[in-house]
Structure formats: C-alpha cells, structure tokens
C-alpha cells in the first residue's frame, strides 16, 4: 500500500516475513529483517532471479525474547548470509523492552549486549553500515543510544511513549478522530440504552447518536466510561459502544443538532481529549488507541494548524 501510494523511501519490515512473501518484497523494493535460514535462502533466490542485490537487516535479540538471533547466534548467521548471492547486509538492529521506564538499567544491559555483538562482527570483518536500537523512548530519553539511525513510532503521532519518559521535546499530537451527530432525541426516565441495558436514564435525558463503533476501532471498553466533545463540551458515553455507533448524554451541551462535529480524540476549542485519556478509559496504552483505527475510517491529511 505504501508503494502504491507513491512512497519511494526505503521501507524496513522489522518483523518476520514468511518465505512465500519474499518475491513480493523484492518486487516492491522492501528491506527485510532476516533471522531464519529458509527466509534468507528464499530471498537470495528471488534477488538472483530479479538480477538485484537486496539489502537485509539482521535482528539481534538483546533481551526482548521475541524475534531475533541470540548474541552467540549472530556471527555464524551473518557468515552464512554473506555467502548467499544477491543479498547485502545493510543493517544490524535490536529492540528495547523497557526504554519507556524510568529505570534504564535493563535498557543499558541490552545496549551492551548489542554493542558486544557489533564489535564481534567488526573483528571478523563485518562492518555493517546501519546499526539501530532506539525506539521513541530511547530517541527522546537516551541520545547516547541513537547510534547511526533511530526508529520513532508513537512519537510520529506526536505522543510520548509513557509518563516515565521526560518530555524533552515539545511534541504536538498529529492525530484527531472526528465524527458527527447522526441523531438527537430525548429519552424518558427509565429508558435503557444499548445492548445489555447497562445504562438506564435516571431522568428525561437528551441524547445524541454518534456513528462510530468498535468496527472502526473505537474500543467497546469505552462503554459507560468515555466521553466526546460537542460544541467544546464533554458528553459522556451512556450504554455500550456497538459495532457502528454509540450514544452520548448531551444534557450539558446546548443546541445540539444533527451534523454537529464530534471529537473523539483531539481538541475542540480549548477542550481536549488526548489519546492517553482514551487509553485510560479503555485500559490500554496510547499505542493501541492510535493503531486500532481500522481501514474503514477515512484518513484526511491536513496542515498542523487544522488539527
């Protein structure tokens, strides 16, 4: 999708790629993280068939315990990769498990492991051009770990990795989630709202229908917890969030009408609902809030001042 959208910059696929997809990776000029012999062999064959020299990055598991080669496995694997036609070892990288914590002890241990691997490779004649370990937290908090490339993720949204990372850079949120009022009516006292009858109106209550739901990536845990902004005022969610819609109490918001702007994440006038607040309601983190928005939610790209 990125290539079809006109993005020509280098793209590194940092997770596992099955052998069946390496031809597509070569076709779209994607750089793969390689840690498995079968993937390396398939990628080599595809590169040779395409008459190309394909860059690869080697992932070191320095303490994440997820994807990558353990320290003692890296040199033999690099030697094997170097012998395969069509492949060029362009990068060496790892990923931190706790860089977003106040205690950086484990992160420094991970860096030490990575640097030991890097030195071992250099001593064996493998000077790998790109070495990178810094995620958003390390990029913001640990400049000595920038090496010669950094990888910001959540910071691209203008959000901080955690409350434990000092806001040394004045980030501004780059994402807003907006909708509109689809219906306004007043329900009598004692009315139940949405599935499961989890909310009963304590009085005659004006409510508004918002056409967003968990089918868009707006979490069901927001039920009876979250709120939205209408006319710069907070309107609490009442009842369960459904697949395609939910209801808000607009008792304290004046003159609500169909078509009015609704802000689920972002600012409206001086009032704001941050991704971190939404994450608190949904018992998760801001990363999940921003990446959960599904493809059916239209994306509009605007100048910063328009957010």
N, C-alpha and C positions, 0 to 999 in steps of 0.2 A: 504493500500500500504506500509506503514512503517513497519508493522509487517511482511508482505510478503517479504519485502526487508531485513529482518534479524535484525531489530531494536528491542531490548528487553528491553530498558529503559522504565521507566514509561512515559505514554503519557496522558496529561490532555487535554480534549476537553473543551475549555473555553467558548464556546457559546452554544446556545440552541440545545438540541438533542430531536427530537420527540420520543414519546413512542414507535413507530413502529421500531425504530432502537436500542433500548436498548439491545435486545438479541445479536445483532452483537457486541455491545460494550463490553458486558460481555465475549463473545466468544473470542474477540481479546484483552482482558485484558486492556481496556481503562478506564481511570478515567474520570467521567463526572462532569461537573458543574451542580448542581441541584438547581432550584428555583421554580419549579412547582410541585404541589401535584401529578398530573397524571404521570409525569415523574418519580417521586420518587416511586410511587406505582408500576409502571411497572418494574422499575429497581429492586426493592425489590423482586418482584415475580420471575424475571429472575435469580437473585442471589440465591434465595432459590432453584429454580429448578436445578441450576447448582451446588448446595451444596458449594457455595462460599460466602465469606464475601467481599463485593465490596466497595472500598473506594469512597467517594464522596467529592467534594468541594462545599462550599456554596458561591454564589456570592452576594456581597453587592453593591448596587447602592449608592455610596457615593457622587454622583454628576455628573455622566456621562449621566443619563437619558436614558439609552439604555436597558440594560439587567441586571437583578438582583433584589434583595429584598431591599426595603427601610429600613432604620435603625430600625424603630419600628416593622417591619415585621419579622426580623431575628430570635429573640428568640423564638416566637411561632412556626416558621417553623422548627428550629433546634430541638425543643422538639418533634415535630411530626416525624421528620426523625429518631430521636434516638429511637423511639418506633417501627420502622419498622424492621423486621428481615432481615438479610443479608446485611445491609448497615452499613458502618463505616464512621463517619465524620472525614475525614483526614485533610481537609483544609478549610480555610476561606480567601477570596480574594476580591479585588476590582480593579478598573482600573481608571487611571487618565485621565482627559480631557485636561489638559493644562500643563503637566510637561515639554513639549518641548518649553515652552515660557520663556522669561527672568523673567517675573513676576511670582513668585511661590506662591502668596497669595492663590489662589484658590486651588492649589495642597495641601498646608498645611491644608486648611479647609477640604478637602476630607480626608486627613490622620487623622485629629482629629475626624471626623465622624466615620471612620473605627475603630479607637482605642477605641472610646466610645462603639461601638458595641462589640468589642472584650472583653472589661472589663465587660460589662453587661453579656456576655456569661460565662465568668470565674466566676463571682459572683454567677451564677446559677448552677455552677458545670460542665460547659463545657469548658475544657481546650483543645482547638483544636491545634494539633501539628504544622501544617504548615500554616503560615499566610504570604500572599504576596500581594504586591501592586505595586512594582517597575517595570515599563516598561524600555525600553532602556534609555529614557531621565532621569528618576529618578535614574536608576542604575549608570549612568555616573555623574549626577549632584547633587544628593541628597543622599549621603551614609547613612544618618540617617533614610532613608525610606526603607532600604534593608530588615528589619525585619529578618525572617529566610529563605527567598527564594527570588530570583529575576527572572524576566522574560524578557530576551532580545529578541527582534525581529529584527528590522532593523540593530542593531549592529552586529548581526550574519553575515550580509553581509559585515561587515567592514565599514558601513556607519553611519554617525551621524544623529540623529533624526531631527535636524533643525539647522539653522545658529545661533539660540539663545542659544544653548546648548554648553557650553565651551568644547573644545576638550581636556579634561584632560587625555584621554587615546589615545595613538597613533594608531588609527585604520587603517587598510590597507584593501582596497576593496578586497572582496573574490570572486567577480563575474565578468566575462568578457563575452561579447556577440560577437561572431565572425562569419563571413561567408566567401564567396569567390567571386571573379569576375566571372560572368557567360557569359558575352559578352562585347566586346569592339567595338565601331564603331564611325565614325564621322558623325554627322548630319549637313546638310547645314543650313545656316542662314534662319530664318523664320520658322523653324520646330517646331511643337507643341509636347509637351511631356506629356504623360499620360492622364488620364481622365480629362474632363472639359477644356482642353487646357489652364491650369493655368500658364504654362511656355512656352514661345516662345524663341527659341535660337536667341540671338542678333547677332550672327556671326557663322561661321562654328565652330562646337564645338565637341570635343571628349567626349564621354560619356561611362559610364560603367553600366551594369545591375547587380543589387545585388538581389539574390533570397531570400529575406526576406520581409515580409509584415505584415499587421495588423492581418492576420490569424495566425501569430506567436506571436502576442502580441506587435509588433512594431507599435506604435500609428500613425494613419492617420494624426494627428496634426503635425507630423514631416514634412509634405509636404512643400516644399519650405522654410524650416526653419533649419532643422537638417543638420548634416554632418557625414561623416565616415572617418576613417583613412585608407589610402592605401599607402604603402611604407613610412609610418611615416608622410604623408602629409594629410591635410584635403581636402576632396572632398565634396562639398555641394550637398544636395539633390535638384534635379530640377524636378518640376512636383509633382503630387500627389503620395503618397505612396499607392500602390494597395494591394490587399489581399495577394499576394505571392511574390511581387517584387517591386523594385523602381529603379530609375535612378539617377546617380550622375554625376556631371561635373568633368572631370579629366583633365581639361586644364592645371592645375598647377602641375600635377603629371606625372613624366616621366616614360615611358616604361611600361605602364600598360598592363597586358595581362591576358587572361582567366586563372583562377585558383589562382590568387594572393590573399593573405589573406586580408580580410576586417574586421576592428574592428569597431563595432557599440557602444559598451561600453567597456572601458578598455584602455590599453596602447599599443602602438606600437613604440618601441624605446623610445625616450624621449617625444613623443607626447601622450597625453591622452585625452579621452572624458569620463568624470565622469558621473555617474548616475544622479547627481544633475544638470548637464548641460542638459542632455537629458530631465529631468523633466521640466526644464525651457522652452525648446522648445515645449514640449507637454502640457504646462500649468497645471502641476500637481506636485506631490511630488516624492521623490526617492522611497518611499514605493511602489507606484503604478507601477513605472517603473520596479522594480525588481519582483514584484508578478504578473505582467501581462504576463510574458513569458509563453506561452501555452505548453501543453504536447508534441506537435509535434516537439518542439525544443529539439534536443538531449542534454542531460546533460553529460559532461565529468568532472570527478573529478580528480584534479591534485594537485601536491605539490604547495605551495605558490609561490615558485620561478618561476614556469612555467606560472603564470598568467601575 
